[in-house]
Amino acid sequence: MTEVKELNLSEILMALQDFMTSDGAISGEQREFYAVFRQHLNGHVGEFKVEDIEDLLMNAKGEVPNLPEEEFIKMGEAILNQYRNKNEDALNERIRALAAEQARKRALAEEERLRREEEERIAEEARLAEEERLAEEERLAEEERLAEEERIAEEARLAEEARQAELDRIAEEARLAEEARLAEIARAEEEARLAEEARLAEAAKAAEEARLAEEARLAEEARLAEEARLAEEARLAEQARLDEESRLAEEARLAEEARLAEEARLAEEARLAEEARLAEEARIQAELEAGQAAKQAYWEAQGDLPDDEVKTVPDLPVDTSPPQSEGGRTGGRLMRLLGAVVVLGGAAAGAAFYVL
């Protein structure tokens, strides 16, 4: 592996001076920043790593608040370009190694994702099959329960009809016996009366009257019996109609419940499928946005690299004091640019993705 070469004090200051003298004039803020930054460099112990240079730049910027942010960022870019020029081979080698490692990790992650998806699919199929089995068992149990209830109700109805028929028969027999008893009493009385009349009247007239009375009684009994039979038939027909309506209503209710359960099951399956599709689309969109952001950050961090030249540290030229420009005090952009080339940092892994 190619060794990473850190910048020395002269290279850092030369890169900074090249930028400050590029337009032929040095502002008062630039001169003040140069002096403060050089003091921080002189007080640093050990090699000047990218992270160390970044910290020293931010510390010096905090002591020179009037330095425009745009100029501060360009100064950091000038030092960063010097570092890139000196370590171009090491950076490229590190990027390739990180890209290979990233590709391996992506392949392992994809394999793990496919395995999890297959396990989830098998588990979901098993769950749906179990739910369908339980629903079928519940339906059969409900049908058996309803059939048993209907059988018990029918037996109770038939038993009640038999009991009522027996009561009607006993009542009819009692009525007929009472009528017979009364008829017998009436007949005896009539016979006594007729006998008394026979004694007073002709025997033929008494016999004829007795015959006519008996025929009238029998006709009345027949009429009453027919009315009772027709009333019982009407009651039984009405009861049969009500029972049939009740049975048809119960069948319609059970059919509606089965239809609603099937619609609920289909709706739940459609909802689960839609949630899976939306989750997959969200995951793909997130990966695309993350890749695009990493690519944009990498190319923003690259820029054009100037030629490497060997220089000595010259004295600062005289102050021409050009017009001052205004800017913010934050060093966010410089920190993002310097962080993009940290050799051993995580940012190089993002850049390696686009080298592949």
C-alpha positions in Angstrom: 0.0 0.0 0.0 1.3 3.5 -0.9 2.3 5.5 2.2 0.3 8.6 3.0 2.5 11.7 3.1 1.5 14.4 5.5 2.1 18.1 4.8 4.9 20.0 6.5 4.8 23.6 7.9 6.4 25.1 4.7 4.0 23.3 2.4 0.9 24.5 4.4 2.1 28.1 4.5 3.2 28.1 0.8 -0.3 26.9 -0.2 -1.9 29.6 1.9 0.4 32.3 0.5 -0.2 31.2 -3.1 -3.9 31.8 -2.6 -3.5 35.1 -0.8 -1.2 36.5 -3.5 -3.1 35.1 -6.5 -4.9 38.4 -7.2 -1.8 40.5 -6.4 -3.1 42.0 -3.2 -3.5 40.9 0.4 -6.3 42.3 2.7 -5.8 43.2 6.3 -8.0 40.3 7.4 -5.9 37.9 5.3 -2.7 39.2 6.8 -4.1 38.9 10.3 -5.4 35.4 9.7 -2.0 34.3 8.2 -0.2 35.5 11.3 -2.6 33.9 13.8 -2.7 30.6 11.8 1.1 30.5 11.6 1.3 30.9 15.4 -1.1 27.9 15.8 1.1 25.8 13.3 4.2 26.7 15.2 2.6 25.5 18.5 1.5 22.1 17.0 3.4 19.0 18.1 3.8 16.1 15.6 2.8 15.6 12.0 0.2 17.8 10.4 -2.7 15.4 9.6 -5.8 16.6 7.8 -7.8 16.6 11.0 -5.1 18.7 12.7 -5.0 21.2 9.9 -8.8 21.5 10.0 -8.8 22.2 13.8 -6.0 24.8 13.5 -7.8 26.6 10.7 -11.1 26.7 12.7 -9.2 28.0 15.8 -7.5 30.7 13.8 -10.8 31.7 12.2 -12.3 32.1 15.6 -9.6 34.7 16.5 -10.2 36.6 13.2 -13.9 37.0 13.0 -13.8 39.8 10.3 -12.3 37.4 7.7 -15.0 36.8 5.0 -16.3 33.2 5.0 -15.7 32.8 1.3 -12.1 33.7 1.6 -11.7 31.4 4.6 -13.2 28.5 2.6 -10.9 29.1 -0.4 -7.9 29.2 1.9 -8.8 25.8 3.2 -9.4 24.5 -0.3 -5.9 25.7 -1.3 -4.3 23.7 1.6 -6.5 20.7 0.7 -5.4 20.8 -2.9 -1.8 20.8 -1.8 -2.5 17.6 0.3 -4.3 16.0 -2.7 -1.4 16.6 -5.0 1.1 15.1 -2.5 -1.0 12.0 -1.8 -2.8 11.3 -5.1 -1.6 7.7 -5.4 -2.3 6.9 -1.8 -5.8 8.4 -2.0 -6.6 6.4 -5.2 -5.3 3.2 -3.7 -7.3 3.8 -0.5 -10.5 4.6 -2.5 -10.2 1.4 -4.5 -9.7 -0.7 -1.3 -12.7 0.9 0.3 -14.8 0.4 -2.8 -14.0 -3.3 -2.8 -14.9 -3.5 0.9 -18.1 -1.6 0.3 -19.1 -3.9 -2.6 -18.5 -7.0 -0.3 -20.6 -5.5 2.4 -23.4 -4.7 0.0 -23.4 -8.2 -1.4 -23.6 -9.7 2.2 -26.4 -7.3 3.1 -28.3 -8.2 0.0 -28.0 -11.9 0.7 -29.2 -11.3 4.3 -32.1 -9.2 3.0 -33.2 -11.9 0.5 -33.0 -14.6 3.3 -35.1 -12.5 5.7 -37.7 -11.8 2.9 -37.9 -15.6 2.2 -38.4 -16.4 5.9 -41.0 -13.7 6.2 -42.8 -14.9 3.1 -42.9 -18.5 4.4 -44.1 -17.4 7.9 -46.8 -15.2 6.3 -48.1 -18.1 4.1 -48.2 -20.4 7.2 -50.1 -17.7 9.1 -52.6 -17.3 6.4 -53.1 -21.0 6.0 -53.7 -21.4 9.8 -56.2 -18.5 9.8 -58.0 -20.1 6.9 -58.1 -23.5 8.7 -59.4 -21.9 11.9 -62.0 -20.0 10.0 -63.2 -23.1 8.2 -63.4 -25.0 11.5 -65.3 -22.2 13.1 -67.7 -22.1 10.1 -68.4 -25.9 10.3 -68.9 -25.7 14.1 -71.4 -22.8 13.6 -73.3 -24.8 10.9 -73.4 -27.8 13.2 -74.6 -25.7 16.1 -77.3 -24.1 14.0 -78.4 -27.5 12.7 -78.6 -28.9 16.2 -80.6 -25.9 17.4 -83.0 -26.2 14.5 -83.4 -30.0 15.2 -84.1 -29.3 18.9 -86.6 -26.5 17.9 -88.4 -28.8 15.5 -88.6 -31.6 18.0 -90.0 -29.2 20.6 -92.5 -27.9 18.1 -93.7 -31.4 17.2 -93.9 -32.4 20.9 -96.0 -29.2 21.6 -98.3 -30.0 18.7 -98.7 -33.6 19.9 -99.4 -32.4 23.4 -101.9 -29.8 22.2 -103.6 -32.4 20.0 -103.9 -34.8 22.9 -105.4 -32.0 25.0 -107.8 -31.1 22.2 -108.8 -34.8 21.9 -109.5 -35.1 25.7 -111.4 -31.9 25.7 -113.4 -33.0 22.7 -114.2 -36.3 24.3 -115.2 -34.6 27.6 -117.4 -32.2 25.6 -119.0 -35.0 23.7 -119.6 -36.9 26.9 -121.1 -33.9 28.6 -123.3 -33.3 25.5 -124.3 -36.9 25.5 -125.1 -36.7 29.2 -127.1 -33.6 28.7 -128.7 -35.0 25.7 -129.6 -38.1 27.6 -131.2 -36.0 30.3 -133.0 -34.0 27.7 -134.1 -37.1 25.9 -135.4 -38.6 29.1 -137.2 -35.5 30.0 -138.5 -35.3 26.4 -139.6 -38.9 26.6 -141.3 -38.2 29.8 -142.9 -35.1 28.3 -143.8 -37.0 25.2 -145.1 -39.9 27.2 -147.2 -37.4 29.1 -148.3 -35.9 25.8 -148.8 -39.3 24.3 -151.1 -39.9 27.0 -152.9 -36.8 25.9 -152.1 -37.0 22.2 -151.6 -39.4 19.4 -148.6 -41.7 19.5 -147.6 -40.9 15.9 -147.3 -37.2 16.6 -145.1 -37.8 19.6 -142.8 -40.2 17.6 -142.4 -37.7 14.8 -141.5 -34.8 17.1 -138.9 -37.0 18.8 -137.3 -37.9 15.3 -137.1 -34.3 14.2 -135.5 -33.2 17.5 -132.9 -35.9 17.2 -132.0 -34.9 13.6 -131.7 -31.3 14.7 -129.3 -32.3 17.5 -127.1 -34.4 15.3 -127.0 -31.6 12.6 -125.8 -29.1 15.2 -123.2 -31.4 16.5 -121.9 -32.0 13.0 -121.7 -28.2 12.4 -119.8 -27.6 15.6 -117.4 -30.4 14.8 -116.7 -29.0 11.3 -116.1 -25.5 12.6 -113.6 -26.9 15.1 -111.7 -28.9 12.5 -111.5 -25.9 10.1 -110.2 -23.7 13.0 -107.5 -26.2 13.9 -106.3 -26.5 10.2 -106.1 -22.7 9.9 -104.0 -22.5 13.1 -101.6 -25.2 11.9 -101.2 -23.6 8.5 -100.4 -20.2 10.1 -97.8 -21.9 12.4 -96.2 -23.6 9.4 -96.0 -20.3 7.5 -94.3 -18.5 10.5 -91.8 -21.3 10.9 -90.9 -21.2 7.2 -90.4 -17.4 7.3 -88.2 -17.8 10.4 -86.0 -20.5 8.7 -85.6 -18.4 5.5 -84.6 -15.3 7.5 -82.0 -17.3 9.5 -80.5 -18.7 6.2 -80.3 -15.1 4.8 -78.6 -13.8 7.9 -76.0 -16.6 7.8 -75.3 -16.0 4.1 -74.8 -12.3 4.7 -72.4 -12.9 7.6 -70.3 -15.3 5.3 -70.2 -12.7 2.6 -69.1 -9.9 4.9 -66.4 -12.2 6.4 -65.1 -13.0 2.9 -65.0 -9.2 2.0 -63.1 -8.4 5.2 -60.5 -11.1 4.4 -60.0 -9.9 0.9 -59.7 -6.3 2.1 -57.1 -7.3 4.7 -55.0 -9.2 2.1 -55.1 -6.1 -0.2 -54.1 -3.8 2.6 -51.1 -6.1 3.5 -50.0 -6.2 -0.1 -50.2 -2.4 -0.5 -48.2 -1.9 2.7 -45.4 -4.2 1.4 -45.3 -2.4 -1.9 -45.1 1.0 -0.3 -42.3 -0.1 2.1 -40.3 -1.5 -0.8 -40.7 1.7 -2.8 -39.7 3.8 0.2 -36.5 1.6 0.7 -35.5 1.9 -3.0 -36.1 5.7 -2.9 -34.0 6.1 0.3 -31.1 4.1 -1.3 -31.3 6.3 -4.5 -31.3 9.5 -2.5 -28.4 8.4 -0.3 -26.4 7.4 -3.3 -27.1 10.7 -5.1 -26.2 12.7 -1.9 -22.9 10.8 -1.6 -22.1 11.3 -5.2 -22.8 15.0 -5.0 -20.7 15.4 -1.9 -17.8 13.5 -3.5 -17.7 15.7 -6.7 -18.1 18.9 -4.7 -15.1 17.8 -2.7 -12.9 17.1 -5.7 -12.5 20.4 -7.6 -9.6 21.1 -10.0 -6.2 20.1 -8.5 -3.3 22.6 -9.3 0.2 21.5 -10.3 2.6 20.7 -7.5 5.5 23.2 -7.3 8.5 23.3 -4.9 8.7 26.7 -3.3 10.4 28.3 -0.3 8.5 30.3 2.2 8.7 33.9 0.9 8.1 37.0 3.0 4.6 38.6 2.7 4.4 41.5 0.2 3.5 45.0 1.2 -0.1 45.6 2.2 -2.1 47.1 -0.8 -5.3 47.0 1.3 -8.0 46.2 -1.3 -11.7 46.8 -0.5 -13.0 44.4 2.1 -15.8 42.0 1.5 -18.4 40.7 3.9 -19.3 37.0 4.7 -20.6 34.7 7.5 -18.6 33.3 10.3 -19.3 29.6 9.9 -16.8 27.1 8.6 -19.3 24.5 7.5 -18.2 24.3 3.9 -14.5 24.0 4.7 -15.2 21.2 7.2 -17.2 19.3 4.5 -14.4 19.7 1.9 -11.6 18.7 4.3 -13.6 15.8 5.6 -14.1 14.4 2.1 -10.4 13.5 1.8 -9.6 12.2 5.2 -7.7 9.0 4.2 -8.7 6.8 7.1 -12.2 8.3 7.6 -15.6 7.1 6.6 -16.0 9.8 3.9 -13.6 8.0 1.5 -15.9 4.9 1.6 -18.7 7.0 0.1 -16.5 8.3 -2.6 -15.3 4.7 -3.4 -18.9 3.8 -4.3 -18.7 6.0 -7.4 -15.2 4.8 -8.4 -16.6 1.3 -9.1 
